[in-house]
Amino acid sequence: MMPDAALAAIRAAVEAAHVNGLQAADDVAACVADELTAVGWTLAPDTSRDDAATAA
């Protein structure tokens, strides 16, 4: 489960994206990533789906 503080930070970043007029999922995701990395978060791609597809 995600800690409440992390969830609040993500929600705030989504709200900031919407305030900036972004609605498309890719645009919102990019804005959220920018907002979170600006405050020190480290983001890494989820490769577990790639591994499962390769194994199949």
C-alpha distances in whole Angstrom, upper triangle without the diagonal:
4,7,9,12,10,10,13,15,14,15,18,19,19,22,24,24,25,28,29,30,28,26,26,23,24,26,22,20,23,23,19,20,23,22,19,21,24,22,21,18,18,17,18,18,16,19,18,19,23,23,22,25,27,27,28
4,6,8,7,7,10,11,11,12,15,16,16,18,20,21,22,24,26,27,25,24,24,21,22,23,20,18,20,20,16,17,20,18,15,18,20,18,17,14,15,15,16,17,16,19,18,20,23,23,23,26,28,28,29
4,5,5,6,9,10,11,13,14,16,17,19,20,22,23,25,26,28,26,26,26,23,24,25,21,20,22,21,17,18,20,18,15,18,19,17,17,14,16,16,18,20,19,22,22,23,26,27,27,29,31,32,33
4,5,5,6,9,10,10,12,14,15,16,18,20,21,22,24,26,24,24,25,23,24,24,21,20,22,20,17,18,20,17,15,18,19,17,17,15,18,18,20,22,21,25,24,26,29,30,30,32,34,35,36
4,5,5,6,9,10,11,12,14,15,16,19,20,21,23,25,23,24,25,23,24,23,20,19,20,19,15,16,18,15,12,15,16,13,14,13,15,16,19,21,21,25,25,26,29,30,31,33,35,35,37
4,5,5,6,9,10,11,13,14,15,17,19,20,21,23,21,22,22,20,20,20,17,15,17,16,12,13,15,13,10,13,14,12,12,10,12,13,15,17,17,21,21,23,25,26,27,29,31,32,33
4,5,5,6,9,10,11,12,14,15,17,18,20,21,20,19,20,18,19,19,16,15,17,16,12,14,16,13,11,15,16,14,15,13,15,15,17,18,18,22,22,23,25,27,27,29,31,32,33
4,5,5,6,9,10,10,12,14,15,16,18,20,19,19,21,19,20,19,16,15,17,15,12,14,16,13,11,15,16,13,15,14,17,17,19,21,21,25,25,26,29,30,31,32,35,36,37
4,5,5,6,9,10,11,12,14,15,17,19,17,18,20,18,18,17,14,13,15,13,9,11,12,9,8,11,12,10,12,10,13,14,17,19,19,23,24,25,27,29,30,31,33,35,36
4,5,5,6,9,10,11,13,14,15,17,15,15,16,14,15,14,11,10,12,10,7,9,11,9,8,11,13,12,13,11,13,12,15,16,17,21,22,22,24,26,27,28,30,32,33
4,5,5,6,9,10,11,12,14,16,14,14,16,14,16,15,11,12,14,12,9,12,14,11,11,15,15,14,16,15,17,16,19,19,20,24,24,25,27,29,29,30,33,34,35
4,5,5,6,9,10,10,12,14,14,15,17,16,17,15,12,12,14,11,9,12,12,9,10,13,13,12,15,14,17,17,20,21,22,26,27,27,29,32,32,33,35,37,38
4,5,5,6,9,10,11,13,11,13,14,13,14,12,9,9,10,7,5,8,9,6,7,11,11,11,13,12,15,14,17,18,20,23,25,25,27,29,30,31,33,35,36
4,5,5,6,9,10,11,9,10,11,10,12,10,6,8,10,8,6,10,11,9,10,14,14,15,17,15,17,16,18,19,20,23,25,24,26,29,29,30,32,34,35
4,5,5,6,9,10,10,10,13,13,15,12,9,11,13,10,9,13,13,11,13,16,16,16,19,18,20,19,22,22,23,27,28,28,30,33,33,33,36,38,38
4,5,5,6,9,9,11,13,14,14,12,9,11,12,8,8,12,11,9,11,14,13,14,17,17,19,18,22,22,24,27,29,29,30,33,34,34,37,39,39
4,5,5,7,5,8,10,10,11,8,6,9,9,6,7,10,10,9,12,14,14,15,18,17,19,18,20,21,22,26,27,27,28,31,32,32,34,37,37
4,5,5,5,6,10,11,12,10,7,11,12,9,10,14,14,13,15,18,18,19,22,21,23,21,23,23,25,28,29,28,30,33,34,33,36,38,38
4,5,7,9,13,14,16,12,11,14,14,11,12,16,15,13,16,19,18,19,22,22,24,23,26,26,28,31,33,32,33,36,37,37,39,42,42
4,6,9,12,14,14,10,10,13,12,9,12,15,13,12,16,18,17,18,21,21,23,22,25,25,27,30,32,31,32,36,36,36,38,41,41
4,6,9,12,13,10,9,13,13,11,13,16,15,15,18,20,20,21,24,24,25,24,26,26,27,30,32,31,32,35,36,35,38,40,40
4,6,8,9,6,6,10,10,8,11,13,13,14,16,18,18,20,23,21,23,21,23,22,24,27,29,27,28,32,32,32,34,37,37
4,6,9,7,6,10,11,11,12,15,16,16,18,20,21,22,24,23,24,22,23,22,23,26,27,26,27,31,31,30,33,35,35
4,6,5,6,9,10,11,12,14,15,16,18,20,21,23,25,23,23,20,21,20,21,23,25,23,24,28,28,27,29,32,32
4,5,5,6,9,10,10,12,14,15,16,18,20,21,23,20,20,17,18,17,17,20,21,20,21,24,24,24,26,29,29
4,6,5,6,9,10,11,12,14,15,16,18,20,21,19,19,16,16,15,16,18,20,19,19,23,24,23,25,28,28
4,5,5,6,9,10,11,12,14,15,16,19,20,19,19,17,18,17,19,21,23,22,23,26,27,26,28,31,31
4,5,5,6,9,10,10,12,14,15,17,19,17,18,15,17,16,18,21,23,22,23,26,27,27,29,31,32
4,5,5,6,9,10,11,12,14,16,17,14,15,12,13,13,14,17,19,18,20,23,24,23,26,28,29
4,5,5,6,9,10,11,12,15,16,14,14,12,13,13,15,18,21,20,21,24,25,25,27,29,30
4,5,5,6,9,10,10,13,15,13,15,13,15,16,18,21,24,23,24,27,28,28,30,33,33
4,5,5,6,9,10,11,13,11,12,11,13,14,16,19,21,21,23,25,27,27,29,31,32
4,6,5,6,8,10,11,9,9,8,10,11,14,17,19,20,21,23,25,25,27,29,30
4,6,5,6,9,10,10,11,10,13,14,17,20,23,23,24,26,28,29,30,32,34
4,6,5,7,9,9,11,11,15,16,19,22,24,25,26,28,30,31,32,34,36
4,5,5,7,5,8,8,12,14,16,20,22,23,24,26,28,29,30,32,34
4,5,5,5,6,7,11,14,16,19,22,23,24,26,28,29,30,32,34
4,6,7,10,11,15,17,20,23,26,27,27,29,32,32,33,36,37
4,6,9,12,15,18,21,24,26,27,28,30,32,33,34,36,38
4,6,10,13,16,19,22,24,26,26,28,30,31,32,34,36
4,6,10,13,15,18,20,22,23,24,26,28,29,31,33
4,7,10,13,15,18,20,20,21,24,25,26,28,30
4,7,9,12,15,16,17,19,21,22,23,25,27
4,6,9,11,13,14,15,17,19,19,21,23
4,6,9,10,10,12,14,15,16,18,20
4,6,7,8,10,11,13,14,16,17
4,5,5,6,9,10,11,12,15
4,5,5,6,9,10,11,13
4,5,5,6,9,10,11
4,6,5,6,9,10
4,5,5,6,9
4,5,5,6
4,5,5
4,6
4
